Amino acid sequence: MIKKSLLAVAAVLFFSVKSFSQCAMCKTTVVNNVNNGELNLAEGLNFGIMYLFFTPYLIIAVVAFFWYKNSRSNAKNKQYKSLT
């Protein structure tokens, strides 16, 4: 169990190093465009980041809502069956 956890942490750290390199490239491109007065790229990048940030939470919220709704329905059905 501990070996699997350590392996998972090592994999996350190993693969996250690649993601840091592109961040500098994106930041440089945005800074250059903003300095030249072009704000469209920066606004689009910010929207993309926010979209990627909120999408997993939205999916989790929808799944949790339907799970809750289904569990409430099942509880009512059990209660109804126990009364009859």
N, C-alpha and C positions, 0 to 999 in steps of 0.2 A: 504494500500500500504506500509506504513512504517512498520507495523507489519510483513508483508511478507518478507521485506528486512532484518529486524532484525533477523527473524527466519532463513533465509538463511545464514546470517553471522554466527549466533550461530551454525548452523549445520556444516558449513565448519570448524569452529574452533574446534568443538567437534570431528569431524572425522579426522582432521589433527593431533591430538595428537597421535593417534595410529601409524601414519606413521613415527614419529620421533623415536619411539622405535626400529624399525627395522634398521634404518640408523646406529645406534651405533653398532648393531650386524654385519652388513655388513662391516662397517669400520674396526672393530676388526678382522674379518676374513681376509680381504684383507691385513691389516698391518702384521698380523702373516704370511701369505703366502709370502709377499714381503720380510720380514725379513729372511725367510728360502730360498729365492732365486727362488721361484715359481712365475713367472709373468703372467702366463696364466690366472689365475682367475681375476687379476686386469685388464688386457687388455679386457677380456670378459665383465666384469662389466662396464667398461668405454664405450665399444661399446653399450651395452644394454641401458645405460643411455642416450647416444647420440641418439640412435634409438628411444627411447621413447620421447625424447625431440623434435626431428625433425618431427616425423610422423604427429602430429596434424597440424603443420604448412604446411606441404606438402599437406595434404588433403584440408585444407582451400585454398591454392594456386590453386590447381586443380579445385575446385569448383568455385572459383572466375574467373579463366580463362574461363571456359565453360560458366559461367554466362555472362561475358563480351562479349564473342564471340556470344552468343545467342542474347544479347541485340543489338549488332551491326547489326546482321542479321535482326532483327525485325525492326530496324530503317531504314535500306536500303529498306526493303519491304514496309514500310509505305511511304517512299519517292517515291518509284517507283509507288505505287498505286495512290498517289496524283498527279503524273505527267500524268497518263493515264486517 
